[in-house]
């Protein structure tokens, strides 16, 4: 781990009400059920298949834009991958092309944190911001997940217009054939809160999802 990517200590103090909201028990039960399309849905369409990375998109049943799902096989194990996503959270703007900045607001143990993010935009559009609840869970020896979702803005977050929605889930699942291989699956939905046609945003999100998995694969295999 390089010095510039050492985990940051919280530098902002959330109010007791904000902590109650950000770290409430309801967050633990947020599995994207009823929100993220089921993997078995026939409406998932493969959009990209290159270098062991597959990217799919699926129209949302309740919102304007498409969900993006990406899958990759990575040489590492679940414990190392989960630790990487927690300890190197400041790398998210490097991994997710749609983000420009990230600020850690609060940490709770090794399982939860609250961060503020800022999106990339093209001038003259102002960057969009969001406060994100991040949950890191080890479901079993063979499986873990990281869930990020937007919540009401918190003190210390970036100022500016808000993203309408930001949801992402990353699942880490051990290969049954090789203890040193895992399947990384990312689900992502972003609504920028701007009048952007779905047909314009979808190919951008497909490329963002592909680049994310390509970078994650490289970093996890370097760590391994």
N, C-alpha and C positions, 0 to 999 in steps of 0.2 A: 504494500500500500504506500503510495507516494505521499510526501508531506502535505501537498496541496489538497489531497483528498482525504485527510484525516477527518473522522466524524466530528461535526460541529456540536458544541454544547449549546443548549437553548440560550438565545441572547434576547428573547422577548418573554415577557411574563403575561400569560393569558389570565383573564379574570376567572374567578371561581365558576361563574356561569358558563363561560366559554369552555373551560375544561370539562364541565359536566356535559355539555353538548358534544364536544369533540371526542371525548373518551367514554361516552355512554355505552351501556351494555348492548343497545340496539345495533351498534356498529359491528359487534361480534357476529351478529346473525345476518349480516348483509352479504348474501352469496350471489347477488345479481339475479336471483330466481324471479322469473316473470318479467325481467328487464332485458337481460342478455339472451339472445336466441339460443335455443338448445343446439348442441353440436349435431344432433340427428336430423335437424330441419333440412328439407330438400331445397330450401331457398338460399342456403349457403352456396355461393358460386366461386369456384377457384379463379383467381385473377392473376396469380403469379406463382411460378414454380421454378426455382433456380437455386443451385448450390445447397441442396437439402432443406431449403426454406420454402414453405408454402403459405400463400396469403389468400384469404377468402373474404368476401363481403356479403352482407345480408341486410336487406331493408329493415328499418325499425318499424314495428307495428304501432308505435305510439308517438314517434317523433319524426322529424324531417329527414334526417340523414341516415347513412348506412353504418352498421357495425362493421368493424374490421377484426378478423381473427387471423393470427399468424402462428405457424408451428415450425419448430426447428429441433434437430437432434444435436446435443452438445456433449462433449467429453468432459464431464465433471460429475459431482454428486449433489444430492438435494441439499445437504447441510451447507456445503460451500456456496452453492448458488443463493440460498436464502440469506446467508450471512453477507454476501456481496451486495444484494439488493438493499439490505438494511444499512450497512456500514458505508456504502458508496452512494447514498441517496442523492448527494450533491451532483452526481454524474448524470442525473436524469435529463437535464437540458442538452447533454452531449448525446445521449442515447435516443431521445425523442426529438426529432427535428422540429416539431411544432412548438417546442418550448425554447425560450431564450434565457430565463433565469429561474432559480429556485432558492428559497430561504427557509431554513428549519426554524419553526416557531416553538415547538415543544416536543419532548420525547417522554414516553411512559414505558419504562422497562425496555425490553428487547422486542416488544410486540406491536407497539403503536407509536405513531408520531403525527404531528400536524405540520404541514408545510404550506408555504405560499408560492404560487407559480405565476409566471408571466409568459404569455404566448408571443410567438413571432408574428409580425404583420408587415404589410407593405405600406410605406408612406403614401398618402397622408392618414391612413387608418391607425388609430391608437392601439397599442398592445392591449390584449385582454388579460385579465388576472383572475385568480381563483384561490380560495383556501381549500386545501385538500387534506382529508383524513386518510392516513395510510395504515393498514393493518397487515402484519406479518404473522402467518400462522403455520405451524408444523402440524399437519393433519395426521401423519403417521410416519413411520420410518421411510416410506417410499414416496411420500407426497407432501407438498407444501404449497401455499398460495400467498400472493401479495395482492391486496385490494386497495385501490385508490378511488376516492369519490369526492366530488365537490360538496362542501358544507357552507353555511353562512360565513361571511368574511370575519376574520379575527384580527385583534389588535396586533400591529407589527407586520401585517401582510402588505403586499404591494398595493398601491393605490391605482385607480384607473377603472375603466369599464370592465364589467365582469363577463367571463365566459358563461354562456347559458347552461352548459353542462359539460363535465369532464368525468368520465368513468373509465377505469382500466383495471383489468385483473390479469395477473400472470400466474399460471400454474406450473409447478415443477414436479415432474413425475419420473421416478426411477425406472430404467429399462429392466424388464424381466430377464433379459438375456445377458446384460452386462452391467455390473455394479458401478462402473465408471462412465455410464452414459445416462443422460436424462432427456426427457422431452420437455421443451419449454413452449408453452402456449400462451399467447397474449391476446386478450380481447380488449378492444378500445372503441369508445364512442366519444366524439367531441362535437359539440354544437357551439360555434364561435359567437352566436348571438348577433350575427351579421347577415344581410340578405345575399348569402352565397348560394347559388343553385346546387342541388345535391349532385348533379352530374359533373360539376366543377370540383367539389370537395372530395368526392369518392376516390378518384385516381390519386389525389394528393395523399389521402389517408392510407391508401394501399402502399404507396412508396414510403410513407412514414413508418408503417408497420414492418415493411421489409428491412428498411435501414436499421430499425430498432433491433430486430433479431440478428441481423448481420453483426452489429456492434457488440451485442450481448454475447453472442457466440465467441467472438474474438477475445473479449475481456475475460470471460469465464474460463476459456481454455488457456489463457495466459496465466490466470491465477492458479490453475490446476498444475 
